[in-house]
């Protein structure tokens, strides 16, 4: 398989019936698009969502970063004017942060780094205009350690779990029983349909090969 960039796509040698070419999707997802869509092969059924702002070329869909890095990924959250003279606000802030996160004084307020597993919610929409609220993190990878680090992934909770018959989906990347980069694959985390008729997926366990296409727009 030839791994090529978008810039060199037109320069590669002609493909044969036994060869393939792959374009790195990360630059497309970070710099060229803002929305991810999972669809059936015929694109009649799909689910789409906005990818998080601030995603990075060095982290987005980077399975090699490891499970602990993905699970501990956070952003920074500004939480108003927590003046040192306001004792109640100070106590609340210290209860929230200590001992795992420092406080940083910034201008007239405080910036506090949230605890691990601080993802964000996103609204998922399907082809029938139904919506659901799902979770994603700065890596775009399912963080649950036993689910193989599936990606693209939007999950039913911030811990990175899956569910049946919902619009929160994930594409499995490890074979059942295997492990890599701190993840193991217990058979779960394959939260995409095995065929066009099973949409949304009625199971998230490892079974038949998934039939899904990933789109970036």
N, C-alpha and C positions, 0 to 999 in steps of 0.2 A: 504494500500500500504506500502510495506517495502522500506525504503530509506537506501541504503547500499553504502559502499565505494567499490572501485575496489578491495582493499585488502581483504575485507570480502565477496566478491561476491560468492566464493566457499563454504562459511560456512553457508549461509542462509538456512532456512528450505525449503524443496521442495515446489514449488508453486502449487496451486490448480487451477481449472478452473475459480475460482472467485477471485483470488488474483493476485497481480502484484508486480514487483520489479523495482526500479528505481536507476540508478547509477548517481551520481552527475557529470554532464558533464563539470563543470568548470575546475577541475584539468586536465581533458583530453584536454580541449581547451587551457589551459595556459601552462601546463608542458608536455603534450604528443603530441601536434599537432601544426601546423602552418597555416593550411588551413581549411576554412569552406565551405561546399557545401550544397545547397538546391536542392532537386531533386524531380521528380515525383515518385509516389510509385513504379513504375517499373524501375526507374533509367535510363530511356531512354532520359529524358530531365533534364537538370540541369544547375546550375550556381555556379561557385566557385570563391573564392577570398582569398588572404592572409590576415590573421588577423594581427592587428598592433603589432609591437615589443613593449616590455615594458608593456604589459597587465599584470594585477595582479590578484592573487587569491582572494583578498579582494574587488575588484571592477568589474571584468569582469562578465557581464550579471547579475549584482546585482541590480535588480529592486528596492529592499528595500532601496537602497541609496537615492532614491528620484529624482524627475524631476529636481529640482534646482541644485543638485550636478552634474547630467549628463549634463545639459545644460552649466554649468560653467566649465566643465572639460577641462583642458589645459595641455600642456606639456611645456617644455622649449626649446627655439630656440636660438642658438648662431648666432650672426649676425656680424661677422667680427671684424676688429680692429677699434673700435670707440674711438680713443684716445681723452681725454679731450681737447687736443690742436686743434682738428678739429671741429670748431664751427658749420659748416654746418651739419656734422654728428650728433653732439650733439643735434642740434635743431630738426632734423628729429626724433631722438630717443625719445626726450621728447614729441614731438607731438604725437608719436605713443603710448606712455605709459601713460602719465599723463591725468587724475588723477587716472586711474584705476589700474595701475600696476607699481611696483617699478623697478628701475634699480639696477643691481648688478654688481659691477666692478669685473672682473675675469681675472687674468693674464694681457695680453696686450689688451684684448677686453672687450666686455660687453656681459652679458647674459640677455636676456629680456624675461619675461613671456608674452606670447601673450594674447590678450584679450579673453573674454569668447567666447565659440562656436568654438574654434580653433581645428577642427578635421583634418583628413588627407584623401587624396584620395587613392583609391585602384583600381586596374584593375580587372574587373570581366570578366570571360571567360565562355562561354556556351558550350554545347555539339557539336555545329557546328563550334567552334573556333571563333565565333563572340566575340567582346570585347566591354566593356563600362567602363567609369570612374565613380565611385561612391564614396560616403563619408562614413567614419566611425569615431567613437570617442573612447576614452579610456575605455568606458564601454561596447561598442558593442550594445548599446540600442538606439532606435529612440528617439531623445530628444524632438521633438515637443510635447507640453503639451497636445494637444487634440487628440493625436494618441495612447494613452494608454501605452506608453513605450514598443513598440513591440521589440522583439529580438529573434534570431539574426537579425541584421538590417544593411543594407547598403542603403544609401539614395541618392536622386538625387541632393541634395545640402547640405551645411554645417548646415543649419537650421533644417534639419531633415524631409524634405518633401518627399512625394511619387510621383510616376508618372505612367502612363499607358504604357503598351507594351514596357517595358524596362527591363534591367537586374539588376536594383537596387531594391532589395526586402527586405521584413521584415515579420516576423511571429508574428501575433497578439497574445497578451496574456491576454487581458481584454475583457469581453463581452461588446457589444454596450450599451451605457448608464451608464456604471459603472465607478468607479474611484478608484484609489489606489496610494499611495506614491507620491501624487502631480500630477499624470496624470489623465485625464479623457479620455473616449473613445467615440468620436463623431461619430463613424462608419467608420472612416478612419484608415489607418495604417495596414490593412490586405493585404499587397502587395505580396501575393503568390497565385498561381493558385487554383481554386476550383476543378479542375479535370486535368487529363493528357493532354487533348486536348487544354486547355487554357494556353498555355505556349509560351512566357512569359505572365503574367497575364494582362488581358485587363482592369481590374478595381482594385481599391484599397479600395473600400468601403465594409463594413460589409455585407455579404450576406450568401451564403452557406458555410458549413464547408470547410476549406482549405484541400487540399490533398497534403501534402508535407512531405518530410523526411529531417532531418538535419544530416549531416555527418561531422565528424572531422577527419582530417588526418595530 
